Amino acid sequence: MFFQDLKKILRQNIRDYGMYIALFAIWVIFALATNGLFLSPRNLSNLFNQVGYIAVLAVGMTLVIVIRHIDLSVGFLAGFLGAVAAIMMFTWGWPVYVVIPVVLILGILAGLLTAPPVAKLGVPSFVASLAGWLIYRGALGVVTAGTGTIIIKDEIFNAIGNGFIPDIPGLTGFMTDTHK
């Protein structure tokens, strides 16, 4: 009786449960293929650390898609701003505490570049974001022309890139002294 009811519920709601079923199938396949290592706490922790920035982008893109729009320029904008951050630190010698706010402001300005044609002029978001995609792709090529790979040796920047929030200078001693 229970299994018949379960089959009926699944048949009626397959669209609602399809992603959960697919996720469960992926877990089972990878768990069997790796002799259980896939679902180990250490591997799950590594997976969460590795997909953090993708999850942030996915949440933002989900909000855009929910309102029936699309933004094709996100990937090249992220690459362009990452290259700009690297150049600011490596070539210009700017500290990470200045670079991060500047890059965030540049990201806001870039969003303001593609949003008004969609919101005020009625340009389809596909077209406006495709134009942004081409602009940021070209800008990425311009700022990285002749630089190649830029290795950032700033420990704080690399810690943030690896998913760790470093101690804030000045607050480190305060926080440890008050909790003794």
KAJODA-V963635 format. One record per helix or strand. SS is the DSSP state (2 for helix, 1 for strand). FROM is the first residue (numbers start at 1). LEN is the number of residues. If there is no record, write none. Layout:
BEGIN
ss=<SS,SS>
from=<FROM,FROM>
len=<LEN,LEN>
END
This chain:
BEGIN
ss=<2,2,2,2,2,2,2,2,2,2>
from=<2,14,37,41,52,74,96,125,155,172>
len=<11,20,3,10,15,17,24,20,7,7>
END
